């Protein structure tokens, strides 16, 4: 698919959801609501949200252990920079850049780094599926958790099942891959085979029960911290919800980030708040203001830190390539 079409589709999706979010909103009232925010609660929300990222880095470090032991700082910096790129580029392109940056810093295969990110997404996906199923129980009368939520759940479950299957059938999977790639020209076969096997090595980061349990515990901590941050943003507007309400807001906000929208998830993110808070009779003006505050305080704080780290990364000296040994000249004797 051509890049211009992806950009156009992302902009179209964002524009559609912006329209849905603001079509019945008095924007002047939303601006007034932003003036009533309690900054101490919003600051606490940003700090709690940022606390989730060291746990993201620790989870990623554990998944990468199968490939190479990497320092905590070595994974924390690419984590922040990758999520910054996710917040500023369409189609979650930050995941690709995160794999590239880690491969460059840690001298590991970028395909292997990408495989480890797929494992991360699988754990997050399983958590999302669990929350969606819980919401079906808590809010059986809701209709907005229908087709899109079900499709997302099936994708993540299929991804998790594929990773689980591979870890139980490593040798068989490799034999099948070798047979399929055998039809390619020899040079291309070697190149593709190396990339696929590095990628699959990244997936094997949770091949043990301990590794899987460790990643699961980190995932639960990450989601608790992030949901708490979203709850604090809502509270900063003098709005109090039951625990199920904060759960609904957070789950719909996470679902909105899975859509192929424009940069920073603008549009779907706002509509998720309007939809979730409307279920508790919160005005659309207030819901829109809360979504803007969450966008700036939560995603904005990660973006600023990621940009600072990226700037420092550009200043970091790169290791010089080792000089090639001169070839001895062949002199004609005689």
C-alpha positions in Angstrom: 0.0 0.0 0.0 1.4 3.4 -1.0 2.5 5.8 1.9 0.4 8.6 0.6 -2.7 6.4 0.9 -1.8 5.5 4.5 -1.4 9.2 5.4 -4.7 10.1 3.7 -6.6 7.2 5.4 -5.2 8.3 8.8 -6.1 11.9 8.3 -9.6 10.9 7.1 -10.2 8.6 10.2 -9.0 11.4 12.5 -11.2 14.0 10.8 -14.2 11.7 11.0 -13.8 11.1 14.7 -13.1 14.8 15.4 -16.5 15.5 13.7 -18.2 12.8 15.8 -16.7 14.2 19.0 -17.4 17.9 18.5 -20.6 18.0 16.3 -22.9 18.6 19.3 -20.4 20.4 21.5 -20.3 24.1 22.6 -16.6 24.6 22.2 -16.6 27.8 24.2 -17.9 25.8 27.2 -15.2 23.2 26.7 -12.6 26.0 26.8 -14.2 27.3 30.0 -14.1 23.8 31.5 -10.3 23.7 30.8 -10.0 26.7 33.1 -11.5 24.9 36.0 -9.0 22.1 36.0 -7.1 21.3 39.3 -3.5 21.4 38.2 -2.3 19.4 41.2 -4.4 16.4 40.2 -3.3 16.8 36.5 0.4 16.9 37.6 -0.1 13.8 39.7 -1.7 12.1 36.6 1.3 12.9 34.5 3.7 11.6 37.1 1.8 8.3 37.6 1.6 7.8 33.8 5.3 8.3 33.4 5.9 5.8 36.2 4.5 3.1 33.9 7.4 3.5 31.4 10.2 2.2 33.5 8.0 -1.0 33.9 7.6 -1.1 30.2 11.4 -0.9 29.8 11.9 -3.7 32.4 9.3 -5.9 30.6 11.0 -5.3 27.3 14.4 -6.0 28.8 13.2 -9.4 30.1 11.8 -10.3 26.7 15.1 -9.4 25.1 17.1 -11.5 27.5 17.0 -14.4 25.1 19.0 -12.4 22.6 21.3 -10.3 24.8 21.6 -8.9 28.3 20.9 -5.2 27.9 21.2 -2.5 30.6 18.0 -0.8 32.0 19.1 2.5 30.5 19.8 0.8 27.2 16.1 -0.1 26.9 14.5 2.8 28.7 15.8 5.4 26.2 14.5 3.6 23.1 11.2 3.0 25.0 10.6 6.7 25.5 11.7 7.6 22.0 9.6 4.9 20.4 6.5 6.0 22.2 7.2 9.7 21.4 7.4 8.6 17.7 4.1 6.8 18.1 2.5 10.0 19.4 3.8 12.1 16.5 3.8 9.8 13.5 0.8 7.9 12.0 0.3 4.1 11.9 2.3 3.5 15.2 5.6 4.0 13.2 7.4 4.5 16.5 7.4 0.7 17.0 9.6 0.4 13.9 11.9 3.2 15.0 12.2 1.7 18.5 13.4 -1.6 17.0 15.9 0.2 14.8 17.2 2.4 17.6 17.6 -0.6 20.0 19.4 -2.6 17.3 21.7 0.3 16.7 22.5 0.9 20.4 22.7 -2.7 21.6 24.2 -4.1 18.4 21.4 -6.8 18.0 19.4 -7.7 15.0 16.6 -5.2 14.3 14.4 -8.1 13.2 14.9 -9.7 16.6 14.1 -6.4 18.4 10.9 -6.2 16.3 10.0 -9.7 17.3 10.3 -8.7 21.0 8.0 -5.8 20.4 5.4 -8.1 18.9 5.6 -10.1 22.1 5.0 -6.9 24.1 2.0 -6.1 22.0 0.6 -9.6 22.5 0.7 -9.2 26.3 -1.0 -5.7 26.1 -3.5 -7.3 23.7 -4.4 -10.0 26.1 -4.9 -7.4 28.9 -7.1 -5.4 26.5 -9.2 -8.5 25.6 -9.6 -9.2 29.4 -10.8 -5.6 30.0 -13.2 -5.7 27.0 -14.8 -9.0 28.3 -15.1 -7.5 31.8 -16.9 -4.4 30.3 -19.3 -6.7 28.5 -20.2 -8.1 31.9 -20.3 -4.7 33.7 -22.1 -2.8 30.8 -24.2 -5.4 29.0 -26.5 -2.7 27.5 -23.7 -0.9 25.8 -23.6 -1.1 22.0 -20.3 0.7 21.3 -18.3 -2.3 22.4 -19.5 -4.4 19.5 -17.8 -5.1 16.2 -14.6 -3.0 16.6 -13.8 -4.4 20.1 -14.5 -7.9 19.0 -12.3 -7.6 15.9 -9.4 -6.2 18.0 -9.8 -9.0 20.5 -9.7 -11.6 17.8 -6.5 -10.1 16.3 -4.7 -10.0 19.7 -5.9 -13.5 20.7 -4.6 -14.9 17.3 -1.3 -13.1 17.9 -0.9 -14.6 21.4 -1.9 -18.0 20.1 0.7 -17.8 17.3 3.5 -16.9 19.8 2.4 -19.7 22.1 2.3 -22.2 19.2 5.8 -21.3 18.0 7.3 -21.7 21.5 5.9 -25.2 21.6 6.9 -26.2 18.1 10.2 -24.3 17.4 11.9 -27.0 15.3 8.8 -27.9 13.3 8.2 -24.2 12.5 11.7 -23.8 11.3 11.5 -26.9 9.0 8.3 -25.5 7.4 10.0 -22.1 6.9 13.0 -23.7 5.3 10.8 -25.7 2.9 8.8 -22.6 1.9 11.9 -20.5 1.4 13.6 -23.2 -0.6 11.7 -22.0 -3.7 13.5 -18.7 -3.6 16.9 -17.9 -5.3 19.8 -18.9 -3.1 21.0 -15.4 -2.3 17.5 -14.2 -1.5 16.7 -17.3 0.5 19.6 -16.8 2.8 18.7 -13.1 3.4 15.0 -13.8 4.1 15.8 -16.8 6.3 18.2 -14.9 8.5 15.7 -12.1 9.0 12.8 -14.5 9.8 14.9 -16.5 12.3 16.2 -13.4 14.1 12.5 -12.2 14.3 11.5 -15.6 15.7 14.3 -15.5 18.2 12.8 -12.2 19.5 9.5 -14.0 20.0 11.2 -16.7 22.1 11.8 -14.1 24.8 9.0 -15.6 26.9 9.8 -19.3 26.2 9.9 -20.2 29.9 7.2 -20.1 32.5 9.2 -17.6 34.6 9.8 -15.3 31.7 6.1 -15.4 30.8 5.0 -14.7 34.4 7.5 -11.9 34.8 6.2 -10.2 31.6 2.6 -10.7 32.8 3.3 -9.1 36.2 4.9 -6.1 34.5 2.0 -5.8 32.1 -0.6 -5.7 35.0 1.5 -3.0 36.8 1.7 -1.0 33.6 -2.0 -1.1 33.0 -2.9 -0.3 36.7 -0.6 2.8 36.6 -2.0 4.0 33.3 -5.6 3.5 34.3 -4.9 5.4 37.6 -3.4 8.2 35.6 -6.6 8.5 33.4 -8.7 8.4 36.6 -6.7 11.3 38.0 -7.2 13.3 34.9 -11.0 12.8 35.2 -10.9 13.7 38.9 -9.0 16.9 38.1 -12.2 18.2 36.5 -14.2 17.6 39.7 -15.8 14.6 38.1 -16.1 11.4 40.2 -17.0 8.0 38.7 -17.4 4.5 40.0 -14.3 2.2 39.5 -16.2 0.7 36.5 -16.4 4.2 35.0 -12.7 4.8 35.1 -12.2 1.3 33.6 -14.6 2.1 30.8 -12.8 5.4 30.0 -9.4 3.8 30.0 -10.4 0.8 27.9 -12.1 2.9 25.2 -9.1 5.3 25.2 -6.7 2.3 24.6 -9.0 0.9 21.9 -9.0 4.3 20.2 -5.2 4.1 19.8 -5.5 0.8 17.8 -7.3 2.6 15.0 -5.3 3.7 11.9 -5.7 7.4 12.6 -3.5 10.4 12.1 -0.6 11.4 14.5 -1.2 11.3 18.2 -4.5 9.5 17.8 -6.3 12.8 17.5 -10.0 12.2 16.9 -10.5 8.7 18.1 -9.0 9.6 21.4 -11.4 12.5 21.9 -14.4 10.4 20.8 -13.5 7.7 23.3 -13.9 10.1 26.2 -17.1 11.6 24.9 -18.6 8.1 24.4 -17.4 6.7 27.8 -18.2 9.7 29.9 -21.6 10.2 28.2 -22.6 6.8 29.6 -22.4 8.5 33.1 -24.4 11.6 32.0 -21.2 13.8 31.8 -21.7 16.5 29.2 -19.9 16.3 25.9 -18.3 19.7 26.6 -16.8 18.4 29.8 -15.8 15.1 28.2 -14.0 16.9 25.3 -12.1 19.1 27.8 -11.0 16.0 29.8 -9.8 14.3 26.6 -7.7 17.4 25.6 -6.2 17.5 29.2 -5.4 13.8 29.0 -3.8 14.2 25.6 -1.6 17.1 26.8 -0.7 15.8 30.2 -0.2 12.1 29.5 0.8 11.7 25.9 2.4 15.2 25.8 4.7 14.4 28.8 5.9 11.2 27.1 6.4 13.1 23.9 8.5 15.9 25.5 10.8 13.4 27.3 11.1 11.3 24.1 12.1 14.4 22.1 14.8 15.4 24.7 16.2 11.8 24.8 16.2 11.8 20.9 18.1 15.0 20.9 20.7 13.6 23.4 20.8 10.5 21.3 21.8 12.5 18.2 24.7 14.0 20.2 25.9 10.6 21.5 29.2 9.6 19.8 28.8 6.6 17.6 31.4 3.8 17.6 33.8 4.1 14.7 33.9 1.1 12.3 36.9 -1.0 12.6 39.5 -0.2 10.0 40.0 -2.8 7.3 43.4 -4.5 7.1 45.3 -3.5 4.0 45.5 -6.3 1.5 49.1 -7.3 0.6 50.0 -6.2 -2.9 51.0 -8.8 -5.4 54.3 -8.0 -7.0 55.6 -9.7 -10.0 58.9 -11.4 -9.4 61.3 -11.7 -12.1 
